[in-house]
Amino acid sequence: MSLNVLRCKGTFVSRLFIAAVLVVLLGGCRHSMQSNPQANDALLALKKLQAKTETGIAYNEYLSALGDANFAVKSFLDSEDAKSQPDLSSSLQEAIKWYRAASEVWSESTGEYATSYEPCVKGMVTLPLCDSYPELVTPVFKDSSATEPGIRYQLAMQESWEFAKFAVENANLATKGQPIRDSKNFQAAFISGLRQHYPAKP
């Protein structure tokens, strides 16, 4: 057998070995994401919460569903798998952040002294929502009765839920091994589009 033939066989065998290793590694990664029960539980809990916000839900029921989702997400984030799946982890954290924001906005918008709009600064006091979620702060609209940037509660609820929904979709992509989308760009575009068609007066 000639030296060239041996070289060809050696190269072929090496390629087969490399291909086999890649298949095992990639297959293992996909399997670990798809079969991780904690990741699946977290995503399912968030999807259930999302579905309830789209069909109508009472505040107390929302808090209960949020608690379930938060527990499921935290269980995954505390696991070893979370460290090896940064896109999934960050997307789940982002989703919970905005569902929690919606609950805080909802809470502030109800009660005896509830209003549709609250300025970020009243005297020396800053509205906590403005500090915690600056993305939800609405600037002063032309022809608006508002004189200071603040939180328009109905608008802030819509934005929070849309941001959470986007994060859930990103988490779903991450479980499939697909790249996630940029949340900051989405938030900026969504805010611009929604506020452009929103009534000027709070």
Residue pairs with C-beta under 8 A, 6 or more apart in sequence:
29 177
30 177
32 81
32 84
33 39
33 85
33 88
33 174
33 175
33 176
33 177
34 175
34 176
36 76
36 81
38 72
38 75
38 76
38 79
38 81
39 76
39 81
39 85
39 88
39 175
40 175
41 72
41 75
41 76
42 69
42 72
42 73
42 75
42 76
42 92
42 171
43 92
43 168
43 171
43 172
43 175
44 72
45 65
45 68
45 69
45 71
45 72
45 73
46 69
46 72
46 73
46 92
46 95
46 96
46 99
46 164
46 168
46 171
47 168
48 65
48 68
48 69
49 62
49 65
49 66
49 68
49 69
49 99
50 161
50 164
50 165
50 168
52 61
52 62
52 65
53 62
53 102
53 161
57 65
59 106
59 107
59 110
62 102
62 103
62 106
63 103
66 99
66 100
66 103
69 95
69 96
69 99
70 96
70 100
73 92
73 93
73 95
73 96
76 82
76 89
76 92
77 89
77 92
77 93
82 88
82 89
83 89
85 174
87 170
87 173
87 174
87 179
87 180
88 171
88 174
88 175
90 180
91 167
91 168
91 170
91 171
91 173
91 174
91 180
92 167
92 171
94 163
94 164
94 167
94 170
94 183
95 164
95 167
95 168
95 171
96 164
97 164
97 167
98 160
98 161
98 163
98 164
98 167
99 160
99 161
99 164
101 129
101 132
101 133
101 136
101 156
101 160
101 163
102 157
102 160
102 161
102 164
104 129
104 132
104 133
105 129
105 136
105 151
105 153
105 156
105 157
105 160
106 153
106 157
108 114
108 118
108 129
108 151
108 153
109 115
109 116
109 153
109 154
109 157
114 153
115 153
115 202
116 152
116 153
116 154
116 202
117 146
117 150
117 151
117 152
117 153
117 202
118 127
118 129
118 150
118 151
118 153
119 127
119 146
119 147
119 148
119 149
119 150
120 126
120 127
120 130
120 137
120 148
120 149
120 150
120 151
121 127
121 130
121 148
127 150
127 151
129 136
129 151
129 156
130 136
130 137
130 149
130 150
130 151
133 156
133 160
135 159
135 163
135 187
135 191
136 151
136 156
136 159
136 160
137 149
137 150
137 151
138 146
138 149
138 150
138 151
138 152
138 155
138 156
138 195
139 149
140 146
140 147
140 148
140 149
141 200
141 201
142 200
143 200
143 201
144 200
144 201
144 202
145 201
145 202
146 201
146 202
150 202
152 198
152 202
155 194
155 195
155 198
158 194
159 187
159 190
159 191
159 194
162 190
162 194
163 183
163 186
163 187
163 190
166 181
166 183
166 186
166 187
166 190
167 183
169 181
170 180
170 181
170 183
171 180
173 179
173 180
173 181
174 180
